[in-house]
Amino acid sequence: MNAVKEQVSEVLLGTEEQPGLSKSALDTFEKFATKDEKTGDLYLGENEFIDAVAPESEDYHKIKRSQYAILFRVADRQRKGRVTLQDWTNFNNLLAKPDAEYEIAFRLFDVQGTGFVRFDDFYEVYNQNKSENSLPFDWESEWASLYIGGKKKRHNMTYPQFSQMLRGLQGERVRQAFLHFDKNGDGYIEPQDFQRIILETAAHKLSDHLLDNLHTLCNISSGSKISYANVRAFQNMIREMDLVELIIRNATAKSNDGKISRTDFLNEAARITRFSLFTPMEADILFHFAGLDEPTGRLGLTDFAKVLDASWHSAYHLGSDAAGAVYDAGSRAMARSRTFFQDVLESAHHFALGSIAGAFGAFMVYPIDLVKTRMQNQRSARVGQLLYKNSIDCARKVIKNEGIRGLYSGVFPQLVGVAPEKAIKLTVNDLVRGKFTDKKTGAIWWPWELLAGGSAGACQVIFTNPLEIVKIRLQVQGEVAKTVEGAQKRSAMWIVRNLGLVGLYKGASACLLRDVPFSAIYFPTYNHLKRDFFGESPTKKLGVVQLLTAGAIAGMPAAYLTTPFDVIKTRLQVEARKGETQYTTLRHCAKTVWREEGFRAFFKGGPARILRSSPQFGFTLAGYEFLQHLLPMPGSDVHGEGVGGHVEPKVGLSEAKAPLPYLRSRNALKIILDLDEDFGKPRVPKGFQGVKGFGGTTGDARL
């Protein structure tokens, strides 16, 4: 019973998440946690932690899933072999920091939690994780001493010092490895030695295409060996991958055929860069690896993707004999198809929910709408006595003369028509608003808000006008039956057949003049009330009460200010009775009403319109948002399997779609793996060392 009360309270009044831990992070913890049999407390063991931070749906081709256990050591600050809810909260707060990647690495080596990294602790953790056959690294070197002090003058490293050391570590590893293989000191090494250096220092950051063809670097010069200049140029190029991609995108966009030459690249680099100028050798290396399958020298984005995109898979790893370029093109086509069909399904989902919500909102306020219509249609210059003194009098007389059912005259076509009408309005507003909303900040410029609302209002008229004219004639025929002797009661189908297609759009111009400004006022006001007045945010979800209130308040100015156009539309669409003026056009109707009834006539039914429109749209939008929560788009649940977007983009040169915490977890591992490719991998028992497939020298060096 208490659980039911809490759920009802959340729906009505909303929820607000505590700043310590988001609801999604808490759901993830509870989903994978194990309960302690003695205390009943929930906790994550190492395997459960990996399941929580590294979903199985991801691609772990570069960084193995087991290596995410490194993050478990960071989260388990008390070294108890378990991560409690408090530990999980602290870890998620750490991931939210803008420099989380380097701080994770720092905390891994800050074993004692003092805020400093002692060299002895660092060296111990380093030795425990590096592979036994890895290339040697001299921590007594001049480079290392500059960061940690000489052997007799070691000093603890602060977080900024430690981070800066990691930043330059990969370059020093490559330099020392080159010296290790350059036995005779002539400044050259064999291609296979260069390949081993890169595989052990940067395999987690480079594509299969690049790794498989490292030995061909010697082909950019006349000799058969690789110089230190070649190695340094290669390293500079991979270090500036992001800048290289920007230059390539700009240059290919300016090219007529989408392809560029080495000259085009260097020219564009000169336009974009200020200090990071690329040398001729660096450009040669880029075009060499990107153009191995394209000898013409003019390369496109698909060629460069094989070099720049770390997630690029070779045909071998794809389980296919197809060439990489064919796979890349096919992946792009499939990605576009998935996006298209996903958009169609998402729009259909919004449409269905909007239809249900629209019908619900219309039904709730239909009696008020009927009173509003009859009041607007009542003419001061009508022959005989006025039927209604005011809206309340109108409602009383409808109940007296026609019964309670009279208040719902014409409700069926209203429910049938309002479903697509409101669905179109809500869907178009969502789509247009989404196109102009900053994806990172969620901000939108207010003119775009007006455009989104106005567009929604304009699009709905295709359904609104036929619906309105049928509904209005059904709403007033009960009144006609009591005042005009011999008047026949008509059905909705008779009215449709009698009017014809053209007649159904009578008064469409007035309908546009009413609906466009109404929606342009309503939607921005509603969104700002939710965000600025009620405080809606990613951590605070509003309840039905707040949504209804925001919708009702937003509907007041929108409804009243557009009442004149609603009056004109009603007069144009209602069939004139004997002795009444027959309106011909929008202008004729406005002039006649002004002349015969005065300015106040344009606001007839204004209060009733406010009482109808405000709660109707409140009910509709509240119902829409409630249904979105109750019936989410299949496959869009961010708390389900996966992370709601890939950590590594599946298609070349596209941004990762996963939330920042997952991206920062991956990037932190990339920084740590600069120390050693085997960091965090399960240790191989001594009896299995040297056995193929168990990490020995006879096994695959890239396993």
C-alpha distance (Angstrom), angle and dihedral (degrees) to the residues before:
residue distance angle dihedral
M1 . . .
N2 3.80 . .
A3 3.81 90.0 .
V4 3.81 90.5 52.6
K5 3.80 90.9 49.5
E6 3.80 90.7 50.8
Q7 3.81 92.4 50.2
V8 3.82 92.2 48.9
S9 3.81 89.9 47.8
E10 3.82 91.2 50.7
V11 3.81 92.0 50.4
L12 3.80 94.4 47.5
L13 3.79 101.7 36.5
G14 3.80 102.5 22.9
T15 3.77 129.8 -131.2
E16 3.77 135.6 -94.9
E17 3.79 120.9 -155.1
Q18 3.75 120.7 -137.9
P19 3.81 112.7 -112.3
G20 3.79 91.7 -122.5
L21 3.80 97.7 71.2
S22 3.79 132.3 7.9
K23 3.78 119.7 -128.1
S24 3.81 91.7 -115.1
A25 3.83 91.1 53.7
L26 3.80 90.8 47.6
D27 3.82 90.8 48.9
T28 3.81 89.8 51.0
F29 3.82 91.7 50.8
E30 3.80 92.8 48.8
K31 3.79 91.7 45.8
F32 3.82 95.2 57.5
A33 3.81 102.4 25.1
T34 3.81 125.1 112.8
K35 3.80 122.3 -141.0
D36 3.80 118.6 -122.5
E37 3.81 106.4 -123.8
K38 3.82 93.1 -145.3
T39 3.80 103.1 42.4
G40 3.80 101.1 20.0
D41 3.82 90.4 -131.0
L42 3.79 120.1 141.7
Y43 3.79 120.3 -122.0
L44 3.80 142.0 162.8
G45 3.77 121.6 -122.8
E46 3.80 119.6 -156.2
N47 3.80 94.4 -88.0
E48 3.80 93.3 44.8
F49 3.80 90.0 48.5
I50 3.81 90.9 53.2
D51 3.82 89.3 50.1
A52 3.82 89.0 52.6
V53 3.82 98.0 48.4
A54 3.81 100.8 29.1
P55 3.83 111.1 44.7
E56 3.78 114.4 -154.6
S57 3.81 90.3 -126.7
E58 3.81 90.5 72.5
D59 3.80 127.3 93.2
Y60 3.82 111.4 -109.2
H61 3.75 96.3 -179.3
K62 3.81 94.6 124.6
I63 3.78 105.2 26.2
K64 3.78 111.7 33.6
R65 3.77 117.8 -126.3
S66 3.80 91.3 -125.2
Q67 3.81 89.5 60.7
Y68 3.81 89.4 68.9
A69 3.80 84.1 79.1
I70 3.81 84.2 84.1
L71 3.79 87.1 72.8
F72 3.80 89.9 51.9
R73 3.80 88.8 62.4
V74 3.79 89.3 53.0
A75 3.82 93.2 48.8
D76 3.81 93.3 44.9
R77 3.80 95.0 68.9
Q78 3.82 94.4 164.0
R79 3.82 92.7 52.9
K80 3.83 92.8 -127.5
G81 3.78 95.6 135.0
R82 3.80 91.8 -113.4
V83 3.80 137.7 80.9
T84 3.80 114.3 -136.7
L85 3.80 125.6 -158.8
Q86 3.81 88.9 -96.9
D87 3.82 90.5 51.6
W88 3.81 89.8 47.9
T89 3.80 90.4 50.8
N90 3.81 91.7 50.5
F91 3.80 91.2 47.5
N92 3.82 92.6 51.2
N93 3.80 90.6 48.0
L94 3.81 87.4 52.0
L95 3.81 90.7 52.3
A96 3.81 89.6 53.1
K97 3.81 91.6 62.6
P98 3.82 116.5 102.3
D99 3.82 91.4 -127.7
A100 3.81 95.0 40.4
E101 3.82 93.8 130.4
Y102 3.80 95.4 63.8
E103 3.81 94.3 36.5
I104 3.81 90.4 55.6
A105 3.80 89.5 53.8
F106 3.81 90.3 46.5
R107 3.81 93.3 51.7
L108 3.79 91.2 49.1
F109 3.79 89.9 62.0
D110 3.81 96.9 34.0
V111 3.78 87.9 86.1
Q112 3.81 95.6 167.5
G113 3.82 94.6 45.3
T114 3.80 93.4 -126.5
G115 3.79 97.4 131.7
F116 3.82 91.1 -106.5
V117 3.80 133.4 85.7
R118 3.80 113.0 -131.0
F119 3.79 113.7 -150.7
D120 3.81 92.6 -130.4
D121 3.82 91.0 54.5
F122 3.79 91.4 45.0
Y123 3.80 92.8 49.0
E124 3.81 92.7 47.9
V125 3.81 93.9 51.3
Y126 3.80 89.6 44.4
N127 3.81 93.2 52.6
Q128 3.80 92.6 45.8
N129 3.80 91.4 57.8
K130 3.80 107.5 33.7
S131 3.78 118.3 94.9
E132 3.79 117.3 -106.2
N133 3.80 92.8 -125.6
S134 3.79 96.2 47.1
L135 3.78 120.9 125.1
P136 3.81 112.8 -85.4
F137 3.80 120.1 -101.2
D138 3.79 122.4 -164.2
W139 3.80 111.7 -138.9
E140 3.81 87.7 -176.9
S141 3.80 91.2 62.8
E142 3.77 123.1 120.4
W143 3.82 90.7 -109.4
A144 3.82 93.2 54.2
S145 3.82 92.3 44.5
L146 3.80 90.1 57.7
Y147 3.83 88.9 62.4
I148 3.81 104.0 32.4
G149 3.81 102.6 21.0
G150 3.79 129.3 -113.7
K151 3.79 123.4 -55.1
K152 3.81 93.1 -90.1
K153 3.81 95.9 37.8
R154 3.78 104.9 46.8
H155 3.77 115.7 162.8
N156 3.79 133.1 -167.2
M157 3.79 115.9 -102.6
T158 3.79 122.3 -126.3
Y159 3.78 120.0 -142.6
P160 3.85 94.6 -97.0
Q161 3.83 91.7 46.6
F162 3.79 92.9 47.8
S163 3.81 92.6 47.5
Q164 3.78 92.0 51.2
M165 3.79 91.1 49.4
L166 3.82 90.7 53.9
R167 3.81 89.3 49.0
G168 3.81 92.0 62.3
L169 3.81 98.5 31.9
Q170 3.79 98.3 94.1
G171 3.79 92.5 54.7
E172 3.79 91.7 51.1
R173 3.80 91.5 47.9
V174 3.81 89.8 54.4
R175 3.83 91.4 47.5
Q176 3.81 93.5 50.5
A177 3.80 91.8 44.5
F178 3.81 90.3 52.4
L179 3.81 90.3 52.3
H180 3.81 89.1 48.2
F181 3.82 91.6 58.4
D182 3.81 96.2 36.6
K183 3.78 92.7 82.2
N184 3.79 97.5 165.0
G185 3.79 94.4 41.5
D186 3.83 96.5 -124.8
G187 3.83 93.7 131.0
Y188 3.81 95.6 -109.8
I189 3.81 134.6 103.2
E190 3.78 134.8 -175.9
P191 3.85 119.5 -93.3
Q192 3.81 92.0 -116.5
D193 3.81 89.8 54.0
F194 3.79 90.6 52.3
Q195 3.79 89.8 49.1
R196 3.80 91.2 53.2
I197 3.82 91.6 49.2
I198 3.79 93.0 54.4
L199 3.80 94.1 41.6
E200 3.81 90.2 55.1
T201 3.80 97.2 42.1
A202 3.81 108.0 32.7
A203 3.83 111.4 11.7
H204 3.83 90.4 114.3
K205 3.82 90.2 61.2
L206 3.81 103.3 41.1
S207 3.79 135.9 75.5
D208 3.80 125.0 -108.4
H209 3.80 89.9 -114.8
L210 3.77 91.2 58.3
L211 3.81 94.9 43.1
D212 3.81 93.4 47.6
N213 3.80 92.6 52.4
L214 3.82 102.2 40.0
H215 3.80 91.7 113.4
T216 3.83 90.1 63.1
L217 3.81 91.2 69.2
C218 3.79 88.1 94.6
N219 3.81 88.5 67.5
I220 3.80 93.9 73.1
S221 3.82 88.5 72.9
S222 3.79 133.3 42.8
G223 3.81 96.1 -107.3
S224 3.80 130.5 77.1
K225 3.80 95.2 -125.8
I226 3.78 134.0 71.0
S227 3.79 121.4 -116.3
Y228 3.78 127.4 -146.0
A229 3.81 87.3 -112.5
N230 3.83 88.4 59.5
V231 3.80 91.0 49.5
R232 3.79 93.7 48.0
A233 3.83 92.0 47.1
F234 3.80 90.3 49.9
Q235 3.79 91.1 49.7
N236 3.80 92.6 48.3
M237 3.77 90.3 51.1
I238 3.81 95.7 51.8
R239 3.81 89.8 43.4
E240 3.82 90.0 58.3
M241 3.82 96.2 44.1
D242 3.82 93.6 128.5
L243 3.81 92.8 51.6
V244 3.82 90.8 44.4
E245 3.81 90.0 54.0
L246 3.82 91.6 51.0
I247 3.80 91.3 51.6
I248 3.81 92.1 47.3
R249 3.81 93.2 49.2
N250 3.79 91.5 50.4
A251 3.79 93.9 45.8
T252 3.83 96.3 46.4
A253 3.82 90.6 47.1
K254 3.81 88.9 59.2
S255 3.80 93.4 46.8
N256 3.79 119.1 95.9
D257 3.80 93.7 -138.0
G258 3.82 97.6 32.1
K259 3.79 91.9 -111.0
I260 3.80 131.6 109.0
S261 3.78 139.1 -164.3
R262 3.80 129.3 -137.5
T263 3.82 88.4 -96.5
D264 3.80 91.7 53.0
F265 3.79 89.8 51.8
L266 3.81 94.8 51.2
N267 3.82 91.7 45.1
E268 3.79 91.9 52.1
A269 3.81 90.9 44.7
A270 3.81 88.9 56.2
R271 3.82 89.5 54.5
I272 3.80 95.7 48.3
T273 3.80 106.5 33.8
R274 3.78 126.4 70.2
F275 3.78 104.0 179.5
S276 3.83 106.8 0.8
L277 3.80 98.7 77.2
F278 3.79 115.5 174.2
T279 3.80 119.9 -128.4
P280 3.82 121.8 -132.9
M281 3.81 89.8 -109.4
E282 3.81 91.8 53.7
A283 3.80 90.5 51.5
D284 3.83 89.8 47.2
I285 3.79 90.9 53.5
L286 3.80 93.3 49.2
F287 3.81 93.3 49.8
H288 3.80 92.0 42.1
F289 3.81 95.0 59.1
A290 3.81 95.3 36.1
G291 3.80 92.7 48.0
L292 3.81 101.5 47.0
D293 3.83 88.8 110.6
E294 3.82 95.4 34.4
P295 3.83 112.0 58.3
T296 3.82 95.0 178.3
G297 3.80 92.7 83.5
R298 3.82 92.9 -129.4
L299 3.79 109.0 108.0
G300 3.81 135.9 -174.2
L301 3.79 134.1 -155.3
T302 3.81 92.9 -85.4
D303 3.80 89.6 57.7
F304 3.79 93.9 49.6
A305 3.82 91.8 43.9
K306 3.80 89.3 69.4
V307 3.80 87.8 62.6
L308 3.78 104.3 31.9
D309 3.80 100.9 39.9
A310 3.81 112.6 79.4
S311 3.81 91.3 -165.2
W312 3.82 92.3 58.9
H313 3.83 109.0 123.9
S314 3.76 126.1 -150.3
A315 3.81 119.2 -126.2
Y316 3.82 88.6 -106.9
H317 3.80 93.2 59.7
L318 3.78 91.0 44.0
G319 3.77 90.4 58.7
S320 3.78 89.8 -123.6
D321 3.78 138.0 107.4
A322 3.80 91.1 -141.1
A323 3.75 118.1 119.3
G324 3.79 118.6 -103.2
A325 3.77 93.3 -114.4
V326 3.78 92.3 54.5
Y327 3.79 90.6 50.2
D328 3.76 91.3 48.5
A329 3.80 92.8 51.3
G330 3.79 91.9 45.2
S331 3.80 91.6 49.5
R332 3.77 90.8 52.1
A333 3.80 91.6 50.1
M334 3.80 91.6 48.8
A335 3.78 90.7 46.8
R336 3.79 90.6 53.5
S337 3.82 90.1 47.7
R338 3.78 92.4 49.5
T339 3.77 90.2 49.3
F340 3.82 92.4 49.3
F341 3.81 94.9 48.1
Q342 3.77 91.1 42.6
D343 3.81 89.8 54.0
V344 3.82 90.4 49.3
L345 3.80 92.8 49.6
E346 3.79 92.2 45.0
S347 3.81 91.2 51.0
A348 3.83 90.3 48.4
H349 3.80 89.8 50.4
H350 3.83 92.1 50.3
F351 3.81 89.3 46.2
A352 3.80 93.2 53.3
L353 3.80 93.9 47.5
G354 3.80 91.2 44.9
S355 3.81 90.4 51.7
I356 3.80 93.1 53.8
A357 3.80 92.9 43.7
G358 3.82 91.9 46.9
A359 3.80 93.4 51.6
F360 3.80 90.6 47.9
G361 3.82 92.7 50.5
A362 3.81 93.5 46.5
F363 3.81 93.9 49.5
M364 3.80 93.1 50.1
V365 3.82 93.8 58.0
Y366 3.80 102.0 27.4
P367 3.85 96.0 113.6
I368 3.81 89.6 56.2
D369 3.80 89.6 49.3
L370 3.81 90.7 53.3
V371 3.82 91.6 51.1
K372 3.81 90.1 47.8
T373 3.80 92.0 52.7
R374 3.79 94.3 49.2
M375 3.79 92.4 47.8
Q376 3.82 92.1 50.0
N377 3.79 91.9 48.3
Q378 3.82 93.2 50.8
R379 3.81 107.7 102.3
S380 3.78 123.4 -152.0
A381 3.79 89.8 -146.9
R382 3.81 93.7 52.4
V383 3.79 117.0 131.8
G384 3.81 109.4 -104.4
Q385 3.80 132.1 9.1
L386 3.82 123.9 -24.7
L387 3.79 111.8 -103.5
Y388 3.80 98.5 -147.7
K389 3.79 131.7 36.2
N390 3.82 94.8 -165.9
S391 3.79 142.3 -24.8
I392 3.80 94.9 -77.1
D393 3.80 91.1 49.7
C394 3.80 88.9 49.2
A395 3.82 92.5 52.8
R396 3.81 91.6 48.5
K397 3.79 93.6 50.2
V398 3.81 92.9 47.2
I399 3.81 90.5 54.0
K400 3.83 91.5 44.2
N401 3.81 96.3 47.8
E402 3.82 102.2 30.3
G403 3.78 105.0 19.2
I404 3.80 128.7 -129.0
R405 3.80 89.4 -54.2
G406 3.80 87.8 61.5
L407 3.79 89.2 69.0
Y408 3.80 87.1 62.5
S409 3.80 98.6 47.7
G410 3.82 107.1 145.0
V411 3.82 94.4 9.9
F412 3.81 94.7 130.9
P413 3.84 97.8 62.8
Q414 3.79 86.9 41.3
L415 3.81 91.4 57.8
V416 3.80 92.0 43.5
G417 3.79 93.8 48.9
V418 3.79 100.5 35.7
A419 3.79 92.3 60.9
P420 3.83 96.2 67.9
E421 3.81 90.6 32.1
K422 3.81 95.0 58.1
A423 3.79 92.2 35.7
I424 3.81 90.6 55.9
K425 3.80 91.2 46.4
L426 3.81 94.5 49.8
T427 3.80 94.3 41.2
V428 3.82 96.0 47.7
N429 3.80 91.7 46.6
D430 3.82 90.6 50.3
L431 3.81 93.5 47.0
V432 3.82 97.5 45.6
R433 3.79 92.2 41.7
G434 3.81 90.3 49.2
K435 3.81 92.1 53.0
F436 3.80 92.4 56.8
T437 3.81 98.6 37.6
D438 3.80 118.5 105.0
K439 3.81 103.0 -114.7
K440 3.80 92.8 -149.5
T441 3.80 101.8 45.5
G442 3.81 101.7 21.6
A443 3.83 89.1 -131.3
I444 3.81 123.2 140.5
W445 3.81 130.1 -170.3
W446 3.84 110.2 -112.9
P447 3.86 95.5 -123.1
W448 3.82 87.5 58.4
E449 3.81 88.3 51.7
L450 3.80 89.4 54.3
L451 3.80 90.5 46.8
A452 3.82 91.8 50.7
G453 3.80 92.1 49.8
G454 3.80 94.1 43.3
S455 3.82 91.4 48.5
A456 3.80 89.9 52.2
G457 3.80 90.9 51.1
A458 3.79 92.7 48.6
C459 3.81 94.3 49.1
Q460 3.79 94.4 51.0
V461 3.82 93.9 59.2
I462 3.80 90.8 81.6
F463 3.83 86.5 70.4
T464 3.79 99.3 23.9
N465 3.80 99.4 62.6
P466 3.84 99.7 52.9
L467 3.79 88.7 41.8
E468 3.80 93.0 50.2
I469 3.79 97.3 47.5
V470 3.83 93.0 49.5
K471 3.79 92.8 43.3
I472 3.82 94.2 47.7
R473 3.81 93.6 50.4
L474 3.79 90.6 49.3
Q475 3.80 90.7 47.5
V476 3.81 94.7 54.6
Q477 3.82 99.5 39.1
G478 3.81 91.8 80.7
E479 3.78 87.0 57.2
V480 3.81 91.2 47.8
A481 3.79 91.5 50.8
K482 3.83 89.6 59.8
T483 3.82 96.7 44.5
V484 3.81 105.0 33.6
E485 3.78 117.3 59.1
G486 3.79 114.9 -130.9
A487 3.84 94.8 12.5
Q488 3.79 111.2 156.5
K489 3.79 123.4 -134.5
R490 3.80 110.5 -121.9
S491 3.81 129.5 -156.6
A492 3.79 125.3 -131.7
M493 3.81 91.2 -108.3
W494 3.84 91.4 52.2
I495 3.82 89.9 52.5
V496 3.83 91.6 49.1
R497 3.82 93.1 49.0
N498 3.80 92.2 44.9
L499 3.80 94.4 50.1
G500 3.78 97.5 42.5
L501 3.80 124.4 -159.3
V502 3.81 95.2 -60.1
G503 3.80 92.8 45.9
L504 3.79 91.7 53.0
Y505 3.81 88.0 65.2
K506 3.78 95.8 50.7
G507 3.81 108.1 134.1
A508 3.83 92.4 19.0
S509 3.82 91.9 136.6
A510 3.82 90.4 56.4
C511 3.80 89.0 45.2
L512 3.80 89.6 55.2
L513 3.80 91.7 47.2
R514 3.80 88.4 53.3
D515 3.81 102.4 40.8
V516 3.82 100.8 42.0
P517 3.84 96.7 56.2
F518 3.81 91.0 36.7
S519 3.82 92.6 58.4
A520 3.81 93.0 37.9
I521 3.81 88.4 57.5
Y522 3.79 98.1 35.9
F523 3.80 105.8 50.4
P524 3.86 98.8 46.7
T525 3.83 90.4 44.5
Y526 3.80 91.0 49.3
N527 3.81 93.4 49.2
H528 3.81 93.8 46.6
L529 3.82 91.7 48.2
K530 3.80 90.5 52.8
R531 3.79 94.2 47.2
D532 3.81 104.7 31.8
F533 3.81 102.9 30.4
F534 3.79 105.0 28.9
G535 3.82 94.0 31.3
E536 3.80 100.3 -125.8
S537 3.81 110.3 -178.0
P538 3.82 140.4 148.9
T539 3.81 87.3 -82.2
K540 3.83 97.8 40.4
K541 3.80 120.8 61.1
L542 3.79 116.6 -168.5
G543 3.77 121.9 -130.7
V544 3.81 128.8 -132.0
V545 3.81 91.4 -93.5
Q546 3.81 92.8 57.6
L547 3.82 92.1 42.7
L548 3.80 91.7 50.5
T549 3.79 91.4 47.7
A550 3.80 93.2 48.4
G551 3.81 91.2 47.4
A552 3.80 92.8 47.9
I553 3.81 94.2 48.5
A554 3.81 92.4 46.5
G555 3.80 90.3 50.4
M556 3.81 94.9 56.3
P557 3.83 100.4 72.8
A558 3.81 91.8 32.7
A559 3.80 92.7 53.4
Y560 3.79 99.3 42.2
L561 3.81 97.9 43.4
T562 3.80 91.5 52.3
T563 3.83 95.4 45.4
P564 3.89 94.4 103.0
F565 3.80 90.7 60.6
D566 3.80 90.2 46.3
V567 3.81 90.4 53.0
I568 3.81 91.6 50.6
K569 3.81 91.2 47.0
T570 3.81 91.6 50.7
R571 3.81 93.0 49.2
L572 3.80 91.6 49.3
Q573 3.79 94.1 48.3
V574 3.83 100.3 43.9
E575 3.78 115.0 85.4
A576 3.83 108.8 -112.9
R577 3.79 116.8 -118.5
K578 3.77 128.5 -137.5
G579 3.81 111.3 -66.5
E580 3.84 93.9 17.9
T581 3.79 127.3 113.3
Q582 3.80 114.0 -99.0
Y583 3.83 108.7 -136.6
T584 3.79 116.5 -143.2
T585 3.82 108.0 -178.9
L586 3.78 139.0 9.0
R587 3.81 91.7 -102.2
H588 3.81 92.9 46.7
C589 3.81 90.9 50.1
A590 3.82 93.5 49.4
K591 3.83 93.2 47.7
T592 3.80 92.9 46.5
V593 3.79 94.7 48.8
W594 3.82 90.2 47.9
R595 3.82 92.0 49.2
E596 3.80 98.8 42.8
E597 3.81 102.9 32.8
G598 3.80 108.2 17.0
F599 3.79 134.0 -129.3
R600 3.81 95.1 -55.9
A601 3.79 90.2 64.2
F602 3.82 89.5 71.2
F603 3.79 88.9 66.2
K604 3.79 97.5 48.3
G605 3.77 109.6 137.2
G606 3.81 90.1 14.8
P607 3.83 94.5 132.6
A608 3.80 91.0 44.9
R609 3.80 89.3 48.5
I610 3.81 89.9 53.5
L611 3.80 90.7 47.4
R612 3.80 89.2 49.7
S613 3.81 104.7 37.5
S614 3.79 97.8 41.6
P615 3.81 98.3 55.2
Q616 3.80 92.6 34.1
F617 3.76 94.0 59.3
G618 3.77 89.4 38.4
F619 3.81 90.4 55.5
T620 3.80 91.2 42.2
L621 3.80 97.3 50.3
A622 3.79 93.7 39.0
G623 3.79 89.0 50.4
Y624 3.82 90.9 46.0
E625 3.79 94.2 52.5
F626 3.81 92.3 41.5
L627 3.82 90.4 52.2
Q628 3.81 90.9 47.9
H629 3.79 88.0 57.1
L630 3.81 93.8 41.7
L631 3.83 96.4 42.7
P632 3.83 107.1 27.4
M633 3.78 122.1 -173.5
P634 3.84 107.4 -83.3
G635 3.79 109.0 -104.7
S636 3.80 94.3 18.0
D637 3.81 96.7 94.1
V638 3.77 104.7 121.0
H639 3.79 90.4 -165.2
G640 3.78 93.8 60.1
E641 3.77 128.2 81.6
G642 3.75 114.9 -37.4
V643 3.76 128.3 16.7
G644 3.77 101.2 -83.1
G645 3.80 93.1 -100.5
H646 3.77 135.0 24.0
V647 3.79 122.2 -80.6
E648 3.78 89.1 -150.5
P649 3.84 111.9 38.6
K650 3.77 110.6 -113.4
V651 3.80 93.9 -146.2
G652 3.79 124.3 53.4
L653 3.81 121.4 -89.1
S654 3.80 96.3 2.7
E655 3.78 125.4 126.0
A656 3.78 122.1 -104.4
K657 3.81 112.9 -101.7
A658 3.81 99.3 -159.1
P659 3.81 121.9 110.3
L660 3.81 115.7 -88.6
P661 3.84 95.9 -105.4
Y662 3.81 90.6 62.0
L663 3.79 92.2 44.9
R664 3.78 92.0 49.6
S665 3.80 90.9 49.1
R666 3.79 89.6 54.7
N667 3.81 93.9 44.1
A668 3.80 91.4 49.2
L669 3.80 88.5 55.8
K670 3.80 90.2 50.1
I671 3.81 89.6 55.9
I672 3.81 92.8 47.4
L673 3.82 92.1 46.7
D674 3.80 88.3 59.1
L675 3.82 83.3 77.8
D676 3.80 92.3 55.8
E677 3.81 135.0 -20.5
D678 3.81 91.3 -130.9
F679 3.79 94.8 54.0
G680 3.79 109.2 137.5
K681 3.80 96.0 7.5
P682 3.81 116.5 133.7
R683 3.78 111.3 -90.7
V684 3.81 115.9 -109.7
P685 3.82 115.1 -126.0
K686 3.79 111.3 -111.3
G687 3.78 92.5 -117.8
F688 3.81 90.2 62.0
Q689 3.79 98.0 46.2
G690 3.77 111.8 120.4
V691 3.81 92.6 22.9
K692 3.77 113.8 125.2
G693 3.79 111.2 -104.3
F694 3.80 93.7 21.5
G695 3.79 99.7 83.0
G696 3.80 98.1 -87.5
T697 3.80 124.5 137.5
T698 3.78 90.7 -99.1
G699 3.79 90.8 57.3
D700 3.75 128.9 80.7
A701 3.81 107.6 -69.9
R702 3.81 90.0 -145.7
L703 3.82 98.0 54.5
